[in-house]
Amino acid sequence: MEVLRRSSVFAAEVMEVFDRSPTDKELVSQAKALCRDYINSRLIRAGVSWSKPEYNAPVPGGKLAEVSTVLLRLGDELEYIRPNVYRNIARQLNISLHSETVVTDAFLAVAAQIFTAGITWGKVVSLYAVAAGLAVDCVRHAQPAMVHTIVDCLGEFVRKTLVTWLKRRGGWADITKCVVNTDPSLRSHWLVAAVCNFGHFLKAIFFVLLPER
């Protein structure tokens, strides 16, 4: 699969970011790179092919690659705990994948609901799992270009909602602390707590979107 290729220019851009306080723009750029990598992983796992050269984009390099590995690892645990929540997202929301506006509105509605009661790394992982699940749906329904819409949408949500929180923690590298000397059962507990009501979120969003369809 040639969904996402490494870019030396991008690698140079992010290489030294973790040695200083990241800017808003850098945090958003990193969020999108992490999202592309997460989606690529889920597309491969789902056995979905997507190889459009014009859509090639860089993947995380350097220290950001470590962050991506941790994010994917936590995502694996989260999706294992709630296997049905992060699959068939479009069907659960009962939305069409042919409209960029519908996909964008649905994703942002889910994102807003996830963080209604505050921000935690567990909820951030959940956000990425939703983005990836929706991206898999899009590719399976012959809407591969919509994947980039989802990545951009996640980046915009991070810019508006998560940047301040991320800066207080020194950036994305803070997520790596979630897997250091942490009992797996305890980690699973906080992941469950982060999304225990996620199924209710999807149902609530379905009714919010219903009048617009």
C-alpha positions in Angstrom: 0.0 0.0 0.0 1.3 3.4 -0.9 -1.1 5.5 1.1 1.4 7.5 3.1 5.1 7.9 2.2 7.9 9.4 4.3 9.0 13.0 3.5 12.5 14.2 4.2 11.2 17.8 4.3 8.5 16.9 6.9 11.0 14.9 8.9 13.3 17.9 9.1 10.4 20.1 10.1 9.4 18.1 13.1 12.8 16.7 14.1 13.6 19.3 16.7 10.1 20.2 17.8 10.2 18.0 20.9 13.3 19.9 22.2 11.3 23.1 22.8 7.8 24.2 23.4 5.8 23.4 20.2 3.8 26.1 18.5 0.0 25.8 17.8 0.8 25.2 14.1 3.3 22.4 14.9 0.9 20.7 17.3 -1.8 20.7 14.6 0.6 19.5 11.9 1.7 16.7 14.2 -1.9 15.8 15.0 -2.6 15.4 11.3 0.5 13.3 10.7 -0.5 11.0 13.6 -4.0 10.8 12.2 -2.7 9.7 8.8 -0.5 7.1 10.4 -3.3 5.8 12.5 -5.6 5.6 9.6 -3.0 3.9 7.4 -2.6 1.2 10.1 -6.3 0.6 10.3 -6.7 0.4 6.5 -3.9 -2.2 6.4 -5.5 -4.1 9.3 -8.9 -4.0 7.5 -7.3 -5.3 4.3 -8.5 -2.2 2.4 -6.4 -1.0 -0.5 -5.9 2.6 -1.3 -3.0 3.6 -3.5 -3.6 7.0 -5.1 -0.2 8.7 -5.7 -1.7 12.1 -5.7 -2.8 11.6 -2.1 0.6 10.6 -0.8 1.5 12.4 2.5 4.3 12.2 5.0 4.2 9.9 8.0 5.7 10.6 11.5 9.4 10.5 11.7 11.9 10.9 14.6 10.4 11.3 18.0 6.9 11.7 16.6 7.2 8.1 15.4 7.4 7.0 19.0 4.3 9.0 19.8 2.5 7.4 16.9 3.6 3.9 18.1 2.2 4.6 21.6 -1.0 6.1 20.1 -1.6 3.0 18.0 -0.8 0.7 21.0 -3.4 2.4 23.1 -5.8 2.4 20.2 -5.4 -1.3 19.9 -6.3 -1.7 23.6 -9.3 0.6 23.3 -10.6 -1.1 20.2 -10.1 -4.5 21.8 -12.2 -3.4 24.8 -14.9 -1.9 22.6 -14.7 -3.9 19.3 -18.0 -2.8 17.9 -17.9 0.9 18.8 -15.2 1.8 16.4 -16.4 -0.2 13.4 -19.1 0.7 10.9 -19.1 4.3 12.3 -21.1 5.6 9.3 -23.8 2.9 9.7 -24.0 3.7 13.4 -24.5 7.3 12.6 -26.7 6.5 9.6 -24.9 9.1 7.4 -24.0 9.2 3.7 -20.3 9.1 2.9 -20.9 11.0 -0.4 -21.2 14.4 1.2 -18.2 16.1 2.6 -20.4 18.4 4.7 -22.3 15.4 6.2 -19.1 13.5 7.1 -17.5 16.7 8.5 -20.5 17.6 10.6 -20.8 14.0 11.9 -17.2 13.8 12.9 -17.1 17.1 14.6 -20.3 16.2 16.5 -18.8 13.0 17.7 -15.6 14.8 18.7 -17.4 17.5 20.6 -19.4 14.8 22.5 -16.2 12.8 23.4 -14.7 15.9 25.1 -17.9 17.3 26.7 -16.7 16.5 30.2 -13.1 17.4 29.7 -9.9 16.3 28.0 -7.9 13.1 28.8 -5.5 11.1 26.8 -8.0 8.3 26.7 -10.5 10.5 25.0 -7.8 11.7 22.5 -7.1 8.0 21.6 -10.9 7.6 21.2 -11.0 10.5 18.8 -8.3 8.9 16.6 -10.1 5.6 16.7 -13.3 7.3 15.5 -11.4 9.0 12.7 -9.8 5.8 11.6 -13.1 3.8 11.7 -14.8 6.5 9.6 -11.9 6.5 7.2 -12.1 2.8 6.7 -15.8 3.2 6.0 -15.1 5.9 3.4 -12.5 3.8 1.5 -14.7 0.7 1.5 -17.5 2.8 0.0 -15.3 4.2 -2.8 -14.8 7.6 -1.2 -11.0 7.6 -0.6 -10.7 11.4 -1.0 -12.9 11.8 2.1 -10.1 10.4 4.2 -8.2 13.7 3.7 -11.3 15.5 4.7 -11.3 13.6 8.0 -7.6 14.2 8.6 -8.1 18.0 8.0 -11.2 18.0 10.2 -9.3 16.3 13.0 -6.6 18.9 12.7 -9.0 21.7 12.9 -10.7 20.2 16.0 -7.3 19.9 17.6 -6.5 23.6 16.8 -9.8 24.8 18.3 -10.1 22.5 21.2 -7.0 20.6 22.2 -4.0 22.8 21.5 -4.0 24.7 24.8 -4.3 21.4 26.7 -1.5 19.9 24.6 0.8 22.8 25.2 0.3 22.6 29.0 1.6 19.0 28.8 4.5 19.9 26.6 3.1 18.5 23.4 2.2 15.1 22.0 5.2 13.3 23.7 3.3 13.4 27.0 1.1 10.5 25.8 4.2 8.2 26.1 3.9 8.5 29.9 0.7 6.5 29.6 2.6 3.3 28.9 5.6 3.7 31.3 5.4 1.5 34.4 1.7 1.2 34.0 -0.2 -2.0 34.9 -2.1 -3.1 31.8 -5.3 -3.7 33.8 -5.2 -0.2 35.2 -4.5 1.3 31.7 -7.5 -0.6 30.4 -9.5 0.8 33.2 -8.8 4.4 32.3 -9.4 3.7 28.6 -12.8 2.2 29.5 -13.6 5.1 31.7 -12.8 7.5 28.9 -15.3 6.0 26.5 -17.8 4.0 28.7 -20.7 6.2 27.3 -19.5 6.3 23.8 -22.3 4.2 22.4 -24.7 6.7 23.9 -22.8 9.5 22.2 -23.3 7.9 18.8 -27.1 7.5 19.5 -27.4 11.1 20.6 -25.5 12.4 17.6 -27.7 10.3 15.3 -30.8 12.2 16.5 -28.9 15.5 16.3 -28.1 14.9 12.6 -31.4 13.3 11.7 -33.3 16.6 10.8 -30.5 17.6 8.4 -30.6 14.4 6.3 
